Structures are given as C-alpha cells and as structure tokens.
Amino acid sequence: MPKETGYGRTEEGLNTVLNEIDRLKSEVLPKLYVANKWKRFNIEWINTLEFENLLLVSECLVKNALLREGEAVAYTIGGIILSLMPIGSSIFI
C-alpha cells in the first residue's frame, strides 16, 4: 500500500487502497475475536482496538487525498520548509 499512497500516487492507486480498506472492514473486522477476557493489560484487546482505529484513520486519509484536486510539493533547504508550491510551478532561490 505505500506504493499506492506515497509519492507519485494516482487516483487509481488510491481507489485500490480504499477498496482494500472496505474489504478489511467488511470481512476481517467483524470476525475479530478477543479470547483473553482479562480487563488489565490485555494486549489482544488493545491490538483489536488499534486495528479498528487504523482502518478508520486510513480511510479518512485516503478519502482526503482523493478530494484534493492539485498536489503540492514542499521545497526544503536543510530540513526547513520554504514553501508549498503546486506541481509544475517554478521556484528560484
């Protein structure tokens, strides 16, 4: 998934990731089961909750990326962001 959501991402790649997230939410998430019923320090429960939250945040990020019409590139010198410019723009320093 990093290939579809990182630099050079495309609408097709983002839709692929969104479909995978939907599949995980509909097929995997309902089948999750926590066998350990302890209330204290239950790593299994924590991992289940984190997985659910990871799917929610991932879906929000991908949908946000799909809504943006133009990409922006951050220009940096020595790790300091100078400006965000639309792709195709020129910058002279």
C-alpha positions in Angstrom: 0.0 0.0 0.0 2.8 2.5 0.5 3.3 2.5 -3.3 -0.3 3.5 -3.9 -0.4 6.2 -1.3 3.1 7.7 -1.4 4.9 10.0 -3.8 3.6 9.5 -7.4 0.2 8.2 -6.2 -2.6 8.1 -8.6 -6.4 8.2 -8.3 -6.5 4.5 -9.4 -4.0 3.5 -6.7 -5.9 5.4 -4.0 -9.2 3.7 -5.1 -7.4 0.4 -4.8 -6.4 1.1 -1.3 -9.9 2.4 -0.4 -11.3 -0.9 -1.8 -8.9 -2.9 0.4 -9.8 -0.9 3.5 -13.5 -1.5 2.7 -12.8 -5.2 2.4 -11.0 -5.3 5.7 -13.8 -3.5 7.4 -16.5 -5.8 6.0 -14.7 -9.2 6.0 -11.9 -9.1 8.7 -13.2 -6.7 11.3 -16.5 -8.4 12.1 -14.6 -11.7 12.6 -12.1 -10.4 15.1 -12.3 -12.1 18.4 -10.6 -11.4 21.7 -10.1 -14.7 23.5 -8.4 -13.1 26.5 -11.2 -11.7 28.7 -8.9 -10.1 31.3 -9.6 -6.4 31.9 -6.0 -5.5 32.8 -3.1 -5.2 30.4 -4.9 -7.1 27.6 -2.6 -6.7 24.6 -5.0 -8.7 22.4 -7.8 -6.2 23.1 -5.5 -3.3 22.6 -4.4 -4.6 19.2 -8.0 -5.1 18.1 -9.0 -1.6 19.1 -5.9 -0.2 17.3 -6.7 -2.2 14.2 -10.2 -0.7 14.1 -8.8 2.8 14.6 -6.1 2.3 12.0 -8.8 1.4 9.4 -10.8 4.5 10.3 -7.8 6.9 10.1 -6.5 5.2 6.9 -9.9 5.6 5.2 -10.1 9.3 6.2 -6.6 9.9 4.8 -7.3 8.2 1.5 -10.6 9.9 1.0 -8.9 13.3 1.8 -6.3 12.6 -0.8 -8.9 11.7 -3.4 -10.8 15.0 -2.7 -7.7 17.2 -3.3 -7.5 18.2 -6.9 -3.9 19.5 -7.0 -0.8 18.1 -5.5 1.7 20.3 -3.7 5.4 19.8 -3.3 7.3 21.1 -0.2 10.6 22.8 -1.1 13.2 22.5 1.7 16.7 23.6 2.4 18.4 21.9 5.3 15.1 20.4 6.5 13.4 23.8 6.7 10.2 24.0 4.6 10.4 27.1 2.4 7.0 26.9 0.7 4.4 24.6 -0.7 4.1 25.0 -4.4 1.7 23.3 -6.9 3.4 20.7 -9.1 4.6 22.3 -12.3 5.4 25.6 -10.7 8.9 27.0 -10.7 10.9 28.2 -7.7 14.1 30.2 -7.8 16.3 30.6 -4.8 
